[in-house]
Amino acid sequence: IRRAKSSDIQTIIEYNLAHAKEIEGLQLNEDVLRLGVENALKRKECRYFIAESDGDVIGQTMITYEWSDWRNGVIWWLQSIYVKPDYRKQGVFKAIFHHIETLAKNDPQIKALRLYVMKNNQSGKSAYKKLGMNDSNYIVYDKEFFIDEFQIG
């Protein structure tokens, strides 16, 4: 497991395109996504982590953060989680998660790890529960301002 670098951009884009299509039925605008990934790699509040096997990128996760006034600390959000289909159910995400969890536990400012999961993503829910994560009982609402950046279907 390692931090992503600029040479990983194309793979991250491919994996995000595949994830959006597979899990949410969305076709992302690749040009917008490319700019998003490039900018994420430059921002201090975003970090991509890459899982490799024999030099091949087989999985990824991005973390972003939010400040929690209730906790007087930071919550890391896990996003853009993707494991190559041939490597699923082999502990790839578990390895990425444990890497991130170790970083969080070693930083007293980090108070929690969170992620959101699609209601119908049963395999994701099962994997997250096995890692000790729980349903937070929160429902996420959003309001999109740039819906032309992706298409459903």
C-alpha positions as CSV (number, residue, x, y, z in Angstrom):
1,I,0.0,0.0,0.0
2,R,1.4,3.4,-1.0
3,R,0.4,7.0,-1.6
4,A,-0.7,7.6,-5.2
5,K,1.5,9.7,-7.4
6,S,0.9,11.5,-10.7
7,S,1.9,8.4,-12.7
8,D,-1.3,6.7,-11.2
9,I,-3.7,9.3,-12.6
10,Q,-4.9,7.3,-15.6
11,T,-5.5,4.2,-13.5
12,I,-7.4,6.2,-10.9
13,I,-9.5,7.6,-13.6
14,E,-10.2,4.2,-15.1
15,Y,-11.1,2.8,-11.7
16,N,-13.4,5.7,-10.8
17,L,-15.2,5.3,-14.2
18,A,-15.6,1.6,-13.5
19,H,-16.8,2.2,-9.9
20,A,-19.4,4.8,-10.9
21,K,-20.8,2.6,-13.7
22,E,-20.8,-0.6,-11.6
23,I,-22.2,0.7,-8.3
24,E,-24.2,3.8,-9.2
25,G,-25.0,3.3,-12.9
26,L,-23.3,6.6,-13.8
27,Q,-21.2,7.5,-16.8
28,L,-18.8,10.1,-15.5
29,N,-17.5,12.9,-17.7
30,E,-13.9,11.8,-18.2
31,D,-12.5,15.3,-18.7
32,V,-14.1,16.5,-15.4
33,L,-12.9,13.4,-13.6
34,R,-9.3,13.9,-14.9
35,L,-9.3,17.4,-13.5
36,G,-10.8,16.2,-10.3
37,V,-8.1,13.5,-9.8
38,E,-5.3,15.8,-10.8
39,N,-6.5,18.4,-8.3
40,A,-7.1,15.8,-5.6
41,L,-3.5,14.8,-5.8
42,K,-2.4,18.4,-5.3
43,R,-4.7,19.1,-2.3
44,K,-3.6,18.6,1.3
45,E,-7.1,17.4,2.4
46,C,-7.1,14.6,-0.2
47,R,-5.0,11.5,-0.4
48,Y,-5.2,8.5,-2.6
49,F,-3.8,5.2,-1.5
50,I,-2.9,2.5,-4.0
51,A,-2.7,-1.3,-3.5
52,E,-0.2,-2.9,-5.8
53,S,0.6,-6.5,-6.7
54,D,3.7,-7.2,-8.9
55,G,3.7,-3.6,-10.0
56,D,0.1,-3.7,-11.1
57,V,-2.4,-1.3,-9.4
58,I,-5.2,-3.6,-8.0
59,G,-7.1,-1.2,-5.7
60,Q,-7.5,2.3,-4.5
61,T,-9.1,4.5,-1.9
62,M,-9.1,8.2,-1.4
63,I,-9.5,10.0,1.9
64,T,-10.8,13.4,2.5
65,Y,-11.6,15.1,5.7
66,E,-14.2,17.1,7.6
67,W,-13.7,19.1,10.8
68,S,-16.0,17.9,13.7
69,D,-16.7,20.6,16.2
70,W,-18.5,17.9,18.3
71,R,-15.3,15.9,18.5
72,N,-12.8,18.8,18.3
73,G,-11.0,16.8,15.6
74,V,-11.0,15.4,12.1
75,I,-13.1,12.7,10.5
76,W,-11.6,11.0,7.5
77,W,-14.0,10.0,4.8
78,L,-13.1,7.1,2.6
79,Q,-14.1,7.6,-1.0
80,S,-13.4,6.3,-4.5
81,I,-13.0,2.8,-3.2
82,Y,-12.3,0.3,-5.9
83,V,-10.7,-3.1,-6.2
84,K,-10.0,-4.7,-9.6
85,P,-12.6,-7.5,-10.1
86,D,-9.9,-10.3,-10.3
87,Y,-8.6,-9.3,-6.9
88,R,-11.8,-8.9,-5.0
89,K,-12.4,-11.0,-1.9
90,Q,-8.7,-11.4,-1.5
91,G,-8.1,-8.8,1.2
92,V,-7.1,-5.9,-1.0
93,F,-9.4,-3.3,0.5
94,K,-8.8,-4.8,3.9
95,A,-5.1,-4.0,3.5
96,I,-5.8,-0.5,2.3
97,F,-8.3,0.0,5.2
98,H,-5.8,-1.2,7.8
99,H,-3.1,1.1,6.4
100,I,-5.5,4.1,6.6
101,E,-6.7,3.0,10.1
102,T,-3.1,2.8,11.3
103,L,-2.4,6.3,10.1
104,A,-5.6,7.5,11.8
105,K,-4.8,5.8,15.1
106,N,-1.3,7.4,15.1
107,D,-2.7,10.9,14.6
108,P,-4.6,12.2,17.7
109,Q,-6.5,14.7,15.6
110,I,-8.3,11.9,13.7
111,K,-11.4,10.9,15.6
112,A,-13.2,8.6,13.2
113,L,-13.3,7.0,9.8
114,R,-16.4,7.2,7.7
115,L,-17.7,6.3,4.3
116,Y,-21.0,6.3,2.5
117,V,-22.3,3.2,0.7
118,M,-25.1,2.8,-1.8
119,K,-28.2,1.2,-0.2
120,N,-28.1,-1.7,-2.6
121,N,-24.3,-2.4,-2.3
122,Q,-24.6,-5.5,-0.2
123,S,-21.0,-6.7,-0.8
124,G,-19.7,-3.3,0.2
125,K,-21.8,-3.3,3.4
126,S,-20.6,-6.8,4.3
127,A,-17.0,-5.9,3.7
128,Y,-17.2,-2.7,5.8
129,K,-18.9,-4.6,8.7
130,K,-16.2,-7.2,8.7
131,L,-13.6,-4.4,9.2
132,G,-15.5,-3.2,12.3
133,M,-17.4,-0.4,10.7
134,N,-21.1,0.1,11.7
135,D,-24.1,1.7,10.1
136,S,-24.0,5.2,11.6
137,N,-27.8,5.7,11.3
138,Y,-27.2,8.8,9.2
139,I,-28.8,9.3,5.9
140,V,-26.8,11.5,3.4
141,Y,-28.7,14.1,1.5
142,D,-27.2,16.1,-1.3
143,K,-28.0,18.8,-3.7
144,E,-26.2,18.6,-7.1
145,F,-25.2,21.8,-8.9
146,F,-23.4,20.3,-11.8
147,I,-25.5,17.3,-12.9
148,D,-24.2,17.5,-16.4
149,E,-20.9,16.1,-15.3
150,F,-22.3,12.6,-15.4
151,Q,-25.1,10.7,-16.9
152,I,-27.3,7.9,-15.5
153,G,-27.5,4.7,-17.4
